[in-house]
Amino acid sequence: GQNNGPHMPHIDQPEYPKHKTMIYYVNAADGPTNLWEGDKITEEIEFKRGRILIIDGKVRHSSSCPVNSPRRMVINYNFLI
């Protein structure tokens, strides 16, 4: 079944405290990327083709299933610093 809410928040590389996370939005879709503090979403980043999001690697984030789009495609990079 389709989950219309946000997915579980996570950190991509918890074993590396100093890193950056970059998300490249490949296609046009819905289903925002959520940034979290504690158990609350503090920001929703709109899914937009060609957009790049760079966040500190310690920021918990999550995806959301698209509702109106058939798929949501991203390329995720993690840079150690």
C-alpha positions in Angstrom: 0.0 0.0 0.0 1.0 3.6 -0.4 2.1 5.6 2.6 1.1 9.2 2.3 3.1 10.4 5.3 6.7 11.0 6.0 9.1 8.0 6.3 11.2 7.4 9.4 13.9 10.1 9.9 17.5 9.0 9.6 21.1 10.1 9.3 22.9 8.6 6.2 26.3 8.0 7.8 26.0 8.1 11.6 29.5 6.5 12.0 31.0 9.7 10.3 30.1 12.7 12.5 31.6 15.2 9.9 30.0 14.8 6.6 27.6 16.6 4.2 24.5 15.0 2.6 23.5 16.1 -0.9 20.2 15.1 -2.5 19.7 15.6 -6.2 16.1 15.5 -7.4 16.1 13.6 -10.7 12.5 13.9 -11.8 9.4 16.1 -11.3 7.4 14.6 -8.4 5.6 15.3 -5.2 6.6 13.8 -1.8 8.8 16.3 0.0 12.1 15.7 1.9 11.5 16.4 5.6 14.1 17.8 7.9 13.7 16.9 11.6 14.6 18.2 15.0 13.7 15.6 17.7 10.4 14.1 16.8 9.1 17.1 14.8 9.5 18.1 11.1 11.1 21.5 11.0 11.1 22.0 7.3 9.6 20.4 4.2 11.7 20.7 1.0 9.5 20.6 -2.1 10.5 18.0 -4.6 11.6 19.8 -7.8 13.4 18.3 -10.8 17.0 19.5 -10.9 17.0 20.8 -7.4 20.0 20.1 -5.1 19.7 20.0 -1.4 22.9 20.0 0.8 22.6 19.6 4.5 24.9 18.9 7.4 25.2 15.1 7.7 24.0 15.2 11.3 20.6 16.6 10.3 17.9 13.8 10.5 15.8 13.7 7.3 13.3 11.6 5.6 11.5 11.1 2.3 7.7 10.9 1.7 5.9 8.7 -0.8 4.5 10.6 -3.8 0.8 10.8 -4.0 0.2 12.3 -7.5 3.4 11.1 -9.2 4.2 7.6 -10.3 7.7 7.7 -8.8 10.1 9.9 -6.8 13.7 9.6 -7.9 16.8 11.0 -6.2 20.5 10.6 -6.2 22.0 10.8 -2.8 25.6 11.6 -2.1 27.5 11.7 1.3 30.8 13.7 1.4 33.2 13.1 4.3 34.9 16.3 5.5 
